[in-house]
């Protein structure tokens, strides 16, 4: 039960951070460029824009809401056992 609560807080903090970085990138009209390694060792040039950063942030926030609901359901089951 506590793992869901911890996952909720981690996902919420990460989501808000990524969303705020995306909002900053969109506000300043910039993008983050970098190199990443692929699955087979290929090197790719990647770019994160403001919209994609905000989209990823929203996805993490939705994940945190989902884990919070799971935590509440587990807590209700645990409280009924007492």
Residue, then its C-alpha position, 0 to 999 in steps of 0.5 A: x500500500x505504501x509503495x503506491x503512495x510513494x509512487x504517487x509522490x515521485x510521479x507527481x514531482x517528476x510530472x510537475x518538473x517536466x511540465x514546468x521545463x516544457x513550459x519554460x522551453x515553450x515560453x522562451x521558444x527554445x528546444x533541448x537537443x542531445x544525443x541518445x543511444x539506441x537499443x542496438x548501440x546506434x547514436x541518434x540526435x533527439x530534440x525535445x520541444x516545449x510542447x513535447x515536454x509539457x505533454x510528457x509532464x501531463x502524462x506523468x501527472x496522469x500516472x500519479x493520479x492513477x497511482x493515487x486512486x490505486x492507493x486509495x482503493x488499497x487503503x479502503x480494502x485494508x481498513x475494511x479488514x480491521 
